[in-house]
Structures are given as structure tokens and as C-alpha cells.
Amino acid sequence: MNKLTSEVGTEYRQKQSILWGRMVLNIKPKSPLAGWGNYPISSADLFRPERSHQLSQTQGCIIPRGLGRSYGDAALNADHQVLLMERLRCMLDFDEKTGILRADAGVTFEEILDVFVPRGWFFPVTPGTKYVTLGGCVACDVHGKNHHWSGTLGAHIKELEVVLADGSRRRCTPKTDENLFWATIGGMGLTGIISEVTVQLIPIETAYMIVQHHSTNDLDTTLDTLGNSEKDDKYSVAWIDCLTSGGRMGRSIVMNGHHAQPGEISSKSKDLSHISKKGGRSIPFDLPSWVLNSLTVKAFNAFYYKWQSRKNYPFIVDYDHYFYPLDSISHWNRLYGKRGFVQYQFVVPGENSREALKVILGKFVQSKRASFLAVLKRFGQEGKGMLSFPREGYTLALDLPVSDGLFPLLDEIDELVLKYGGRVYLAKDARMKPETFRAMYPRYPEWRRVKAAV
Ligand SMILES: Cc1cc2nc3c(=O)[nH]c(=O)nc-3n(C[C@H](O)[C@H](O)[C@H](O)COP(=O)(O)OP(=O)(O)OC[C@H]3O[C@@H](n4cnc5c(N)ncnc54)[C@H](O)[C@@H]3O)c2cc1C
């Protein structure tokens, strides 16, 4: 939980209940709130329903919030109301034969993994943190390292229950009420409150991953490696050093992996519940903004590249280390200091992606803006969510400290992304102009028609 939301949590202990409309909810009026990037910060009245039936009683301009792990302003609602889903976290039904789980939207990925990995089930698609809710991940239609094989989370959702603005509840599936379904998958919480999610889990035989790293010297080799079917695996992602320039621009560590079969690991590791949980490390306060500068990040990148390049043979790690490396350091977002940071993530479609990435990465390198977390992934086919982000091509995500001149640079980069037919991810965004959004999301008029009808 980030600093602001944990402060809010503390204050909740001095519970305040008020009668609001027709329901009693805990409320924290005019509370400062931010996303994971700690930028922007705005205040809203916070409501926290204790029971699912209270969702039907909400009124006014309200936005649901999961764990606030979207980076920018997606789960904020300046000067209005925010509905915290954190108490609505029951797992309602599970079919051992099919792996289909029905749960409240406030259940977290961590809670589901803790229960289901020991039983031999895993998420079909997971983002890079387990501190997210089912509802938040459906609303953003999240992707994982396996998008090129498995698509987004939305492709694995069987049914949703949505509470509409008039308080009525609608169940929708890809086949019944499909317009509401595909407007809600990736709809950023704007079609209604997702109260229940039914998701297809996938079977696993161990809690471990077989991983292999491939180091590359430049962007062309990185893209060739990501697209190489012989090196490819179920999961694939590249950490990219975005401070090297010239002939070495885009040097990377491509990290491929798959769920280990029992025959691939030692007998000790075959017990599905046998993994060491990480944790305990924390960034205790906002670091001064000078800590992450181009020199320190350059030094970190050089060390990391060398260290990770050595793992060029298959090795075994548990799923927690492979999928959620950042979760081991709580409050890591404080590294970026008081002004916070934005994560800029864009996708450029296949046919133009190589040239587009060279031009856009070149622009970031030239700006000398330090990002030690830069990730490149290959996307497979576009899904059906009307406002979903992924398209077939490549996506690059960079964490950028908020500093003078950053937003004009990102406006220029938006133009380049548009020129190459790409788009920026709403779950990460904090500053995109409305006209840029409309140009990047051509199905927005269709989505608006569905929203107007509910
Ligand atoms: C370290 C890290 C790694 C990440 N890696 C990835 C990644 O690999 N791929 C990826 O796609 N994303 C990634 N993300 C982004 C994150 O997965 C998404 O933003 C996710 O939606 C956050 O879930 P949340 O529960 O915290 O939602 P919030 O951030 O609280 O909300 C996100 C959006 O969902 C809406 N929402 C929340 N709950 C509901 C509900 N019940 N009904 C309707 N709408 C709702 C909110 O209104 C908001 O618009 C990452 C984030 C972090 C911090």
C-alpha cells in the first residue's frame, strides 16, 4: 500500500460512520489520495462498503478503487467520491474440475495465489505485482509476460456482475450482454462497479519456473530475440537499459520462462506449497529526488546488465520471485521522492514497431531522463475490450521521475506514438490530453454508446 493510502488506513481505525443517503458506510472526508506513482495527489471523500449489497446504494459521482496500484489518476476522483473495495473480498465458488473461480471483485491476486497455488492452479494472466484486486485488473484488462500466447486477463473472464449507476445489478458474459461485458473489460471502472468476477484459472504442477536469460547488445538484437520462436517461451519480457546510446542503445536482458514440470526440478521442490516467501525490506520514507539521477541509474544499469547476463543457462526460481520481483521491497515507489513518478507505457503495432521503438527510445535516451525500470514486451493479437490497451506489436514501459520539462517531452512522445499507430496505457497514465486519448482509442465512440445505455 502506498504512503497515502496507508495513512488513510490508520485513520480508519478511529472509525467514523455516517448515514449517507440510504446506507451506513465508513467515511473519510476530503482525503488525499494518489496512485502508485504518487502523482497526482487529489482529495476525495472515501467510502468503504462492508457488504456487497451496499454497492447498489451508492449515489453521485463515484469511482471504485482496488489497491491503488494503477500508477496515475485512474483510481482518483478529485473533489468527488472514491469507493474502496477492500472489504469485499470473499471467494464465492470454485470448481476443482474446471478451475473456474467466482469471487468478489475486492479479492487480491495475493489472496487467490495463496489459496490456489498449493492446489495446483495459477492465474492465466498476471501483472507484475500481486498486490492488485480482481476488479481493478478486469477494469484495466491487464496483460502479463505471456500476452503473445494468452492475451489479456479479459480473454479468461467467464462472467462479471456489474452494479450500474441506477443501483441495478447485471450479469454479463462474452455471449450474453456482450456489449456491457467488453465495455467493462478495460473500461477503467466507468461503466459501473464490478462486484463479482468469474475467472478461468490454469493448472500448474509445481510452484516453480524454469527461466533463461539472453543478453543482447542493441535494440535490433533485443527485438530479434523476443521474436525468435526457438528462444521464445510461455512468458517473455526484456529489461532494457535505456541510458546506453549509440550502437548499444536498447541493450537488454530478455527473460524467458515457463511453469516447471515435476521432472524439471528436484523432488524437494515438488511440493506445490514449498516456496520461500519474500518480504521484510522496505523503503521507509520518500528519498531525496537527487538519489535517482542519470549517474546512479547508469551505474545500477551497468551492474544489473552484467549480473543478469550471467544467467544464460536454464535456472529455477519460484513463481513469486519470477512474476513479482518488486513486491519484495514494500513502498519501493518512495525511491522517486516527494514529487513522485509516472510510468509511461505505450504500444506500437507490428509493422512499424522496430522503427518506432528506435525513434522513441532514442528520444528518451537523448533526454537523459533516468529510468532504471524499463520493460519491453511482445504483444500478441488485440483483444475484444473496447478500451483495452494491447495491440499486436511491442510495448515499452518506463518509470520517469516527475521533474521540470517531463510533461512537454511526453506530449511530444505521444505525437510520435500516434504517428506510428500506437497508444498509451490508461492504467499508467496521469497526464494524457483528452484529444490524444480519443485519437489513440478509436473504439471510444462505441464504448460511449454502451455507457450511455447503462
Ligand atoms: C509493480 C507494478 C507492476 C505492474 N505490472 C503490470 C503489468 O505487467 N501489466 C499490467 O497490465 N499492469 C501492470 N500494473 C498495473 C496494475 O496491474 C493495474 O493498474 C491494476 O489495475 C491495479 O489493480 P488495483 O486493484 O490496484 O486497481 P486500482 O489501481 O485501484 O484501480 C485501477 C482501475 O480499476 C478501477 N477499478 C478498481 N476496482 C474496480 C471495481 N471493483 N469495479 C470497477 N472498476 C474498478 C478503478 O476505478 C481504476 O480505474 C502494474 C502495477 C505495479 C504497481
The ligand as an SDF file (V2000), in Angstrom:
LIG
                    3D

 53 58  0  0  0  0  0  0  0  0999 V2000
    4.7790   -3.0450   -9.7380 C   0  0  0  0  0  0  0  0  0  0  0  0
    3.6300   -2.9960  -10.7010 C   0  0  0  0  0  0  0  0  0  0  0  0
    3.6510   -3.8140  -11.8140 C   0  0  0  0  0  0  0  0  0  0  0  0
    2.5990   -3.7870  -12.7230 C   0  0  0  0  0  0  0  0  0  0  0  0
    2.6590   -4.6010  -13.8150 N   0  0  0  0  0  0  0  0  0  0  0  0
    1.6580   -4.5870  -14.7140 C   0  0  0  0  0  0  0  0  0  0  0  0
    1.6820   -5.4580  -15.8440 C   0  0  0  0  0  0  0  0  0  0  0  0
    2.6220   -6.2260  -16.0380 O   0  0  0  0  0  0  0  0  0  0  0  0
    0.6240   -5.4230  -16.6990 N   0  0  0  0  0  0  0  0  0  0  0  0
   -0.4470   -4.5920  -16.4980 C   0  0  0  0  0  0  0  0  0  0  0  0
   -1.3710   -4.6210  -17.3030 O   0  0  0  0  0  0  0  0  0  0  0  0
   -0.4950   -3.7570  -15.4280 N   0  0  0  0  0  0  0  0  0  0  0  0
    0.5240   -3.7380  -14.5450 C   0  0  0  0  0  0  0  0  0  0  0  0
    0.4680   -2.9120  -13.4450 N   0  0  0  0  0  0  0  0  0  0  0  0
   -0.7170   -2.0690  -13.2620 C   0  0  0  0  0  0  0  0  0  0  0  0
   -1.7690   -2.7560  -12.3800 C   0  0  0  0  0  0  0  0  0  0  0  0
   -1.7690   -4.1380  -12.6000 O   0  0  0  0  0  0  0  0  0  0  0  0
   -3.1530   -2.2450  -12.7620 C   0  0  0  0  0  0  0  0  0  0  0  0
   -3.2070   -0.8520  -12.6780 O   0  0  0  0  0  0  0  0  0  0  0  0
   -4.2550   -2.8450  -11.8630 C   0  0  0  0  0  0  0  0  0  0  0  0
   -5.4810   -2.4510  -12.3770 O   0  0  0  0  0  0  0  0  0  0  0  0
   -4.1740   -2.3650  -10.4350 C   0  0  0  0  0  0  0  0  0  0  0  0
   -5.1630   -3.0400   -9.6800 O   0  0  0  0  0  0  0  0  0  0  0  0
   -5.8190   -2.3520   -8.4200 P   0  0  0  0  0  0  0  0  0  0  0  0
   -6.7220   -3.3380   -7.7910 O   0  0  0  0  0  0  0  0  0  0  0  0
   -4.7760   -1.7420   -7.5670 O   0  0  0  0  0  0  0  0  0  0  0  0
   -6.7020   -1.2410   -9.1300 O   0  0  0  0  0  0  0  0  0  0  0  0
   -6.7470    0.3690   -8.8890 P   0  0  0  0  0  0  0  0  0  0  0  0
   -5.4170    0.9020   -9.2160 O   0  0  0  0  0  0  0  0  0  0  0  0
   -7.2820    0.6520   -7.5430 O   0  0  0  0  0  0  0  0  0  0  0  0
   -7.8110    0.7690   -9.9640 O   0  0  0  0  0  0  0  0  0  0  0  0
   -7.4800    0.6840  -11.3320 C   0  0  0  0  0  0  0  0  0  0  0  0
   -8.7270    0.9940  -12.1700 C   0  0  0  0  0  0  0  0  0  0  0  0
   -9.6900   -0.0260  -11.9410 O   0  0  0  0  0  0  0  0  0  0  0  0
  -10.9190    0.5380  -11.4950 C   0  0  0  0  0  0  0  0  0  0  0  0
  -11.4870   -0.3960  -10.5270 N   0  0  0  0  0  0  0  0  0  0  0  0
  -10.9090   -0.8940   -9.4070 C   0  0  0  0  0  0  0  0  0  0  0  0
  -11.7530   -1.7520   -8.8040 N   0  0  0  0  0  0  0  0  0  0  0  0
  -12.8870   -1.7810   -9.5500 C   0  0  0  0  0  0  0  0  0  0  0  0
  -14.1430   -2.4520   -9.4400 C   0  0  0  0  0  0  0  0  0  0  0  0
  -14.4130   -3.2950   -8.4510 N   0  0  0  0  0  0  0  0  0  0  0  0
  -15.0850   -2.2150  -10.3830 N   0  0  0  0  0  0  0  0  0  0  0  0
  -14.8390   -1.3870  -11.4230 C   0  0  0  0  0  0  0  0  0  0  0  0
  -13.6760   -0.7340  -11.5790 N   0  0  0  0  0  0  0  0  0  0  0  0
  -12.7120   -0.9250  -10.6550 C   0  0  0  0  0  0  0  0  0  0  0  0
  -10.5410    1.8710  -10.8750 C   0  0  0  0  0  0  0  0  0  0  0  0
  -11.6360    2.7560  -10.9110 O   0  0  0  0  0  0  0  0  0  0  0  0
   -9.4060    2.3080  -11.7890 C   0  0  0  0  0  0  0  0  0  0  0  0
   -9.9150    2.8900  -12.9570 O   0  0  0  0  0  0  0  0  0  0  0  0
    1.4890   -2.9150  -12.5120 C   0  0  0  0  0  0  0  0  0  0  0  0
    1.4620   -2.0960  -11.3820 C   0  0  0  0  0  0  0  0  0  0  0  0
    2.5200   -2.1300  -10.4780 C   0  0  0  0  0  0  0  0  0  0  0  0
    2.4790   -1.2290   -9.2670 C   0  0  0  0  0  0  0  0  0  0  0  0
  1  2  1  0
  2  3  1  0
  2 52  2  0
  3  4  2  0
  4  5  1  0
  4 50  1  0
  5  6  2  0
  6  7  1  0
  6 13  1  0
  7  8  2  0
  7  9  1  0
  9 10  1  0
 10 11  2  0
 10 12  1  0
 12 13  2  0
 13 14  1  0
 14 15  1  0
 14 50  1  0
 15 16  1  0
 16 17  1  0
 16 18  1  0
 18 19  1  0
 18 20  1  0
 20 21  1  0
 20 22  1  0
 22 23  1  0
 23 24  1  0
 24 25  2  0
 24 26  1  0
 24 27  1  0
 27 28  1  0
 28 29  2  0
 28 30  1  0
 28 31  1  0
 31 32  1  0
 32 33  1  0
 33 34  1  0
 33 48  1  0
 34 35  1  0
 35 36  1  0
 35 46  1  0
 36 37  1  0
 36 45  1  0
 37 38  2  0
 38 39  1  0
 39 40  1  0
 39 45  2  0
 40 41  1  0
 40 42  2  0
 42 43  1  0
 43 44  2  0
 44 45  1  0
 46 47  1  0
 46 48  1  0
 48 49  1  0
 50 51  2  0
 51 52  1  0
 52 53  1  0
M  END
$$$$
